Amino acid sequence: MPDKDFYITLDEITRIFVYMRTDKSDVKRFVIKLELLINNKWVNIERYDTHHGHVHKDILTKSGKKKRSISYEFLHNKSGVDVAINDFTENYQICIRRYLNDWAKK
């Protein structure tokens, strides 16, 4: 099963990391991370993955722990990749504000 990974640049301090394991056109598993450049280091602020056997989104705290998890059990993995990339592309500024507001509280 081939692995694919790549980045999608949203702006100079925000990018999406995409990792997929595929079998032909079938996505077996994936991780899609929204990353923010803070103090010259790329930090994961939210991610979609299939680690628990289904598509879900984790919203992370400054320490990297899960603040909240949202399950998308109805999504197939291939659709989950599209949903994740679209969500982060369209809403990354909201995700950044949510992360930074939580970060300021710590």
N, C-alpha and C positions, 0 to 999 in steps of 0.2 A: 504494500500500500504506500503510494507516494505521499510525502509531506510537502506542503506548500506554505511559505510564509512570506509576508511582504508588509510594507508600511503605506499608509495613505496620509499624506501631509494635509492638515486642515489650515494651519497658519504656522508662524515661526515658533510657537511654543506648544502646539497641540498636534498630536498625530494619533492615528489608529494603527495598532498592530494586529495583523490577521494571521492566524495559524490554522491550517486545516489538514486533516488526514483523510484522504479520499481513496475510494476503490472504484475506478472508472469514473462515472459521473455522480456517484453516491458519496456524500459527505458522512464519514464515519464518526468523526468528532472534530471539535473546533474550540478555539479560544480567540475572542476578539476583545482587545483592550483599548480603552481610551487613555492615552498617556499625556501628561502635562510636564513641561520642562520647568523644574523648580530648583534653584541654586545649581544650575548646570547638570542636573540629574533628571532622567526621565522617570516619572512616578506614575504608577497605575492608579487611576481615580475611579474607574468603573470597568466592569468586564462582563461579557456574555461568555458562557461556556456550556459544555455538556458533561462536565465532570461527574455529576450525580446521576447520569443516565438519561437526562432530559435537558432541554434548553432552559437556562435561567440567567438572570442578570444579578450581579452583585454590585452594590454601591459601597465603596470603601471609605474608611476613615484615614486620617493622616498616618496612623500607625500601620495601615495596610489590612486592618481587620474588617470583616463585613459589618457594615452598619445596618444593611437591609438586603434581603434577597427577594427577587420577584421570579416566580416560576412561570414558564411558558410551555407546559407539558403538551399542549395541543400542537405545537410547531414541530415539523420535521426538521432535521438538522440543516438541510440545504436552505430551507426557508428561514431558519434561525440566523444563518450567516447574513442573508439579505436584510432581515429585520435589524440586526445589530449594527451593521454598517450604515444603514439608513438612519437609525436612531441617533447614532453618534455624529453623523454628518450634519443632520438637521438640528440637533439639540445640544451640541458640545458646549456652547456658551452657558446654557442652563446647568449642565453637569459641572462645569468649572465653578460657577457661582456656588452651587450646593456644596462642593468640596471645600472651597476656600472659606465659606461661612462656617462650616464645621471645623475647619482648621483653625480659624480665629478663636474659637471657643476653647480650644485646648490649651 
